[in-house]
Amino acid sequence: MFSLSDLLQILCLVPILAGSVFSIITVWTVQSFLKKSNRKAPNNFTPPVTVLKPVRGLEKDLKLNLQTIATQNYPEYQVIYSVQDPQDPAFPIIKEIQEEFGSDRISVVLSTVEAGANGKVNNLLGAIKEARHEIIIISDSDTNLKPDYLTNIVAPLADSEVGCVCTLFKVTRGDRWFEKMELLTMNTDFMPSVIFAEVTGASNACLGPSIAIRRSTLEELGGLESLADYLVEDYELGRRVWTSGKKMVLLPYIIDAVVDLKNWRNWWTHQVYWDQNTYLAKPAPFIATILIRTIPFAFFLALIRGDSIGVVILIGAIIIRLITAAITSGKMKDIEAIKSLYLLPFRDLIGLVFWALSFTQRTVIWRGVEFKLTSQGKMVMKSYLSN
């Protein structure tokens, strides 16, 4: 007859073993997927494109990041920087960039469109009205892009069956401990999982920091306006693409996204927000991640057993996690993540807390307004918060 202690140990062993196996498999899937990045993008498909850059507030390295889209090795493209508030401190910066590169290449849009609860989509709606070209690229303001970015992200659209293209990303510039924790979440947990799902066919992904789509395709799928109330608008866009029968392409091309958190509370809030997003977008896969959370359950097992065997299992789980994370980070040329791996066991432990909170919190705050999250992933206004 099993005692309660025996049962708890068995329950802990499942995610310990499954998580360790998963970590080892991700080494292969990351390596396999990134091998494709060695192939040169075809240079015979270079149609004119419009890049939408929604901007809000001062971010770390903002001017440098925004300039990288204006210095692309690409024959003809338009960049539209958009803000929604004339008092936005980023507004003078984008005007400086426009003066530097000229209004033929750089457009600046000031628009107060409020089509829904999603601020990013509202900002994009103001920008897309000024787009001159059929191919639209949506690029977040915190991304730092190499000169061959446009050539790579546009290339798959040469196939008329491709509906949308997105790229991998890795977080950079984690200067403080909580920024390093954010970096580890994205680079050693989320991104290897995305690649694993892509290689194995477990699920699809549409990653919001960098998306390319034809304007006609976007309109066929309902247009940006129809995304304005979705919390995870990028996933909803991707879902519409692959359910329409068109191909959704995830490129083995990595861009940098600069992390900028003011304090540890911002990090905590963003982690809960991120897990809320993931749960609403993909409930079943997100819930299933409980089965691959090795370190938290190895820690619980060590506490339950209270002996040297439990400690050995915990140490073994940590070693496997660190080694596999170091290898996948190396494949992604992510030196920052490798340098921050000493924080990974703690990040994995606290990650279980964020996972649990994603089921209990059903609100999100945007510009002082509280929204309730629906089961369809939409945001519905609850109430205005007092200052």
C-alpha positions in Angstrom: 0.0 0.0 0.0 1.4 3.4 -1.1 1.7 6.0 1.6 1.0 9.7 0.9 4.8 10.3 0.8 5.3 7.5 -1.8 2.5 8.9 -4.0 3.9 12.4 -3.8 7.3 11.1 -4.8 5.9 9.3 -7.8 4.0 12.4 -8.8 7.3 14.5 -8.6 9.2 11.9 -10.6 7.0 12.3 -13.6 7.9 16.0 -14.4 11.5 15.4 -13.3 12.0 12.6 -15.9 9.8 14.2 -18.6 11.3 17.6 -18.2 14.9 16.2 -18.4 14.0 14.2 -21.5 12.4 17.3 -23.0 15.4 19.5 -22.3 17.7 16.9 -24.1 15.3 16.7 -27.1 15.3 20.5 -27.4 19.0 20.4 -28.0 18.3 18.4 -31.1 15.3 20.4 -32.3 17.1 23.8 -31.9 20.1 22.5 -33.7 18.0 20.9 -36.5 15.8 24.0 -37.0 18.7 26.6 -36.9 20.6 24.6 -39.5 18.2 26.1 -42.0 19.5 29.5 -41.2 22.7 28.7 -43.1 20.7 28.9 -46.3 20.9 32.3 -48.0 17.7 34.1 -48.6 16.9 34.5 -52.3 17.8 38.0 -53.5 15.6 37.9 -56.6 12.4 38.6 -54.6 12.6 42.1 -53.3 9.2 43.8 -53.7 8.7 47.2 -52.1 7.5 46.9 -48.5 6.2 49.0 -45.7 7.4 48.6 -42.2 5.1 49.6 -39.3 6.9 50.6 -36.1 4.5 51.4 -33.3 6.2 53.4 -30.6 5.2 54.3 -27.1 7.5 55.9 -24.5 11.2 55.9 -24.0 12.8 52.5 -24.0 16.3 51.4 -23.5 18.4 52.1 -26.6 15.2 53.3 -28.4 16.9 55.6 -31.0 19.5 52.9 -31.9 16.9 50.2 -32.2 14.6 52.4 -34.3 17.5 53.4 -36.6 18.3 49.7 -37.5 15.2 49.4 -39.6 16.2 52.6 -41.5 19.6 51.1 -42.6 18.5 47.9 -44.3 20.3 46.5 -47.4 17.0 46.5 -49.4 16.1 48.3 -52.6 12.8 50.0 -51.8 11.0 50.2 -48.5 9.0 52.7 -46.4 9.2 52.9 -42.6 6.3 54.3 -40.6 6.9 55.2 -37.0 3.6 55.8 -35.2 2.7 57.3 -31.8 -0.6 58.1 -30.3 0.3 61.0 -28.0 1.9 64.2 -29.2 3.5 64.5 -25.7 5.1 61.1 -26.0 8.8 61.5 -25.1 9.6 59.2 -28.1 8.1 61.6 -30.6 11.1 64.0 -30.9 13.4 60.9 -31.4 11.4 59.6 -34.4 11.3 63.1 -35.8 15.1 63.2 -35.6 15.3 59.9 -37.4 13.0 61.2 -40.1 15.2 64.2 -40.6 18.3 62.0 -40.7 17.0 59.6 -43.4 14.5 61.7 -45.2 10.7 61.7 -45.5 10.8 59.5 -48.7 11.9 56.6 -46.5 10.6 57.6 -43.1 7.0 58.6 -42.3 5.8 59.7 -38.9 2.2 59.3 -38.0 0.5 60.8 -35.0 -2.9 59.1 -34.6 -5.4 58.7 -31.7 -7.3 55.8 -33.1 -9.1 53.8 -30.4 -10.7 50.8 -32.1 -10.4 48.5 -29.1 -8.5 47.7 -25.9 -5.2 46.6 -27.5 -3.0 49.7 -27.6 -0.5 48.2 -30.0 -3.2 47.5 -32.6 -4.7 51.0 -32.1 -1.2 52.4 -32.8 -0.8 50.2 -35.9 -4.2 51.3 -37.3 -3.0 54.8 -37.4 0.2 53.8 -39.3 -1.3 51.4 -41.8 -3.4 54.1 -43.4 -0.2 55.7 -44.6 1.3 52.4 -46.0 2.3 52.7 -49.7 3.0 49.0 -50.4 1.2 45.7 -50.5 3.6 43.8 -48.2 3.4 45.0 -44.6 6.0 44.2 -41.9 5.1 44.8 -38.3 8.2 45.3 -36.2 8.3 46.1 -32.5 10.1 49.2 -31.3 12.4 47.3 -29.0 13.9 45.2 -31.7 17.5 45.6 -33.0 17.7 44.5 -36.6 20.6 43.4 -38.8 20.9 44.9 -42.3 19.7 41.7 -44.0 16.4 41.5 -41.9 14.1 42.7 -44.6 15.6 40.4 -47.3 15.1 37.4 -45.0 11.6 38.0 -43.7 10.2 38.9 -47.1 11.7 35.9 -49.0 9.0 33.3 -48.0 6.3 35.5 -49.4 7.6 34.7 -52.9 5.3 31.6 -52.4 1.7 32.8 -52.9 0.6 30.0 -50.5 2.4 31.7 -47.6 0.0 33.9 -45.7 2.3 35.2 -42.9 6.0 35.1 -41.9 7.5 35.6 -38.4 11.0 35.3 -37.0 12.5 34.0 -33.9 13.8 36.5 -31.3 16.1 36.5 -28.4 16.1 39.0 -25.5 19.2 41.1 -25.0 20.6 43.8 -22.7 19.6 42.1 -19.4 21.5 44.5 -17.2 19.9 43.9 -13.8 19.0 40.6 -12.1 15.3 40.8 -12.9 16.1 41.7 -16.5 18.3 38.6 -16.6 15.4 36.6 -15.3 13.2 37.9 -18.1 16.0 37.1 -20.6 16.2 33.5 -19.3 12.4 33.0 -19.5 12.3 34.0 -23.1 15.7 32.6 -24.3 16.0 29.3 -22.4 12.4 28.4 -21.9 10.0 30.0 -24.3 12.1 30.0 -27.5 13.3 26.4 -27.3 9.7 25.4 -26.7 8.5 27.3 -29.8 11.2 25.6 -31.9 10.4 22.2 -30.4 6.7 22.7 -31.3 7.6 23.8 -34.8 10.0 20.9 -35.6 7.7 18.3 -34.1 4.5 19.8 -35.4 3.0 20.0 -31.9 1.6 23.5 -32.5 2.0 26.6 -34.6 3.4 30.0 -33.6 3.1 33.6 -34.7 5.6 35.7 -32.8 4.5 39.4 -32.5 7.9 41.2 -32.5 8.4 40.6 -36.2 5.7 39.7 -38.7 5.4 40.0 -42.5 2.1 39.7 -44.3 0.4 40.9 -47.5 -2.1 43.7 -47.0 -4.6 41.8 -49.1 -4.2 38.7 -46.8 -4.6 40.9 -43.7 -7.9 42.3 -45.1 -9.1 38.8 -46.0 -8.6 37.8 -42.4 -10.6 40.7 -41.1 -8.1 43.5 -41.0 -6.3 45.0 -38.0 -9.5 46.4 -36.7 -10.8 42.9 -35.9 -7.8 42.3 -33.7 -8.2 45.4 -31.6 -9.8 43.7 -28.6 -7.5 40.6 -28.5 -4.9 40.5 -25.7 -2.7 38.2 -27.8 -3.3 39.7 -31.2 -0.3 38.0 -32.9 -1.5 34.5 -32.0 -5.0 35.4 -33.2 -3.6 36.6 -36.5 -1.6 33.4 -36.9 -4.6 31.3 -36.0 -6.6 32.9 -38.7 -3.8 32.4 -41.2 -3.4 28.6 -40.6 -7.1 28.0 -40.3 -7.6 29.8 -43.7 -5.5 27.2 -45.4 -2.5 29.5 -46.0 1.0 28.6 -44.7 2.4 30.2 -41.5 6.2 30.4 -41.8 8.5 30.6 -38.8 11.9 31.6 -40.0 15.1 30.2 -38.5 16.3 33.8 -38.4 16.9 35.4 -35.0 16.4 39.1 -34.2 17.3 40.8 -30.9 14.7 42.3 -28.6 16.0 44.7 -25.9 14.6 44.1 -22.4 13.7 47.2 -20.5 12.2 46.7 -17.0 12.2 49.5 -14.4 12.1 47.4 -11.3 11.5 43.8 -10.1 7.7 44.6 -9.8 7.6 45.2 -13.6 9.3 41.9 -14.1 6.8 40.1 -11.8 3.8 41.7 -13.5 5.1 41.0 -17.0 5.8 37.3 -16.2 2.3 36.8 -14.9 1.0 38.7 -18.0 3.1 36.5 -20.3 1.8 33.3 -18.8 -1.8 34.7 -19.0 -1.2 35.3 -22.7 0.2 31.9 -23.3 -2.7 30.2 -21.4 -5.4 32.1 -23.3 -3.7 31.4 -26.6 -3.0 27.7 -26.1 -4.7 26.4 -22.9 -3.9 22.7 -23.3 -0.2 23.0 -24.2 0.3 25.6 -21.5 -1.3 23.4 -18.8 0.8 20.4 -20.1 4.0 22.4 -19.3 3.5 21.3 -15.7 4.8 17.9 -16.8 8.2 19.3 -17.9 9.0 21.6 -15.0 12.0 19.6 -13.8 13.7 21.7 -11.2 10.6 22.7 -9.1 9.6 19.1 -8.7 13.1 17.9 -8.1 13.2 20.5 -5.3 9.9 19.2 -3.9 11.1 15.6 -4.1 14.3 16.5 -2.1 12.2 18.1 0.6 9.8 15.1 0.8 12.6 12.6 1.0 14.9 14.6 3.2 17.9 12.3 2.3 21.0 12.2 0.1 19.1 10.5 -2.7 16.7 13.4 -3.0 19.6 15.8 -3.0 21.4 13.8 -5.7 18.3 13.8 -7.9 18.0 17.6 -7.4 21.6 18.2 -8.4 21.3 15.9 -11.4 18.2 17.7 -12.6 19.9 21.1 -12.2 23.0 19.9 -14.1 20.9 18.5 -17.0 18.9 21.7 -17.2 22.0 23.9 -17.2 23.9 21.9 -19.7 21.1 21.7 -22.2 20.3 25.4 -21.8 23.9 26.2 -22.3 24.0 24.2 -25.5 20.8 25.6 -27.0 21.9 29.1 -26.0 25.2 28.5 -27.8 23.3 27.3 -30.9 21.4 30.6 -30.8 24.6 32.6 -30.3 23.2 33.8 -27.0 26.2 34.7 -24.8 24.1 36.7 -22.4 21.9 33.8 -21.5 25.0 31.6 -21.0 26.5 34.2 -18.6 23.2 34.4 -16.7 22.6 30.6 -16.3 23.5 30.8 -12.6 20.0 32.3 -12.1 18.2 29.6 -14.1 17.4 27.2 -11.2 15.7 30.1 -9.3 13.9 31.3 -12.5 12.5 27.8 -13.0 11.4 27.6 -9.4 9.6 30.9 -9.5 8.2 30.1 -12.9 5.9 27.5 -11.3 4.4 30.4 -9.3 3.7 32.4 -12.4 2.2 29.3 -14.0 -0.2 29.0 -11.1 -1.1 32.7 -11.0 -2.1 32.6 -14.7 -5.2 30.6 -13.8 -6.2 32.9 -10.9 -5.8 36.3 -12.5 -8.2 37.3 -15.2 -7.5 41.0 -15.5 -4.9 43.1 -17.3 -4.2 46.9 -16.9 -3.5 49.1 -19.9 -3.0 52.9 -19.4 -4.8 52.9 -16.1 -7.8 51.0 -17.3 -8.6 47.5 -16.0 -9.8 44.9 -18.5 -11.3 41.5 -17.9 -9.9 38.7 -20.0 -12.5 36.5 -21.7 -12.1 32.8 -22.6 -11.8 33.9 -26.2 -8.7 35.9 -25.4 -10.4 39.3 -25.7 -10.1 42.2 -23.3 -13.4 43.7 -22.0 -13.2 47.0 -20.0 -14.1 46.5 -16.3 -13.6 49.9 -14.7 -11.4 52.9 -14.6 -8.9 52.8 -11.7 -8.4 55.7 -9.4 -5.1 57.4 -9.4 
